[in-house]
Amino acid sequence: MAALPPDEADFSKKIRRNALENLKVFRIRRRNGRLAMMRATSHN
């Protein structure tokens, strides 16, 4: 892997971290959304 200038390396690290966080949030949200939908349909 080519050595990146410090700011570029930091930037890519930040992007990777953001992507991981978004993925985590997305998974949690999807799970919660499915539970909420089940709850809503079971009440009717």
C-alpha positions in Angstrom: 0.0 0.0 0.0 1.4 3.4 -0.9 2.1 5.8 1.9 -0.4 8.6 2.0 0.2 12.1 3.2 -0.9 12.3 6.9 -4.1 14.3 6.1 -5.2 11.9 3.4 -4.6 8.9 5.6 -6.5 10.6 8.3 -9.3 11.4 5.9 -9.6 7.8 4.7 -9.6 6.6 8.3 -12.4 9.0 9.1 -14.4 7.8 6.1 -13.9 4.2 7.1 -15.0 4.9 10.7 -18.0 6.8 9.5 -19.0 4.0 7.2 -18.7 1.5 10.0 -20.8 3.7 12.3 -23.4 4.2 9.6 -23.6 0.4 9.1 -24.0 -0.2 12.8 -26.8 2.4 13.1 -28.5 1.1 9.9 -28.5 -2.5 11.3 -29.9 -1.4 14.6 -32.5 0.9 13.0 -33.6 -1.9 10.6 -34.0 -4.3 13.5 -35.9 -1.8 15.6 -38.0 -0.9 12.6 -39.0 -4.5 12.0 -39.9 -4.9 15.6 -42.0 -1.8 15.6 -43.8 -2.9 12.4 -44.5 -6.3 14.0 -45.8 -4.7 17.1 -48.0 -2.3 15.1 -49.5 -5.2 13.0 -50.1 -7.4 16.0 -52.1 -4.7 17.7 -54.5 -4.3 14.8 
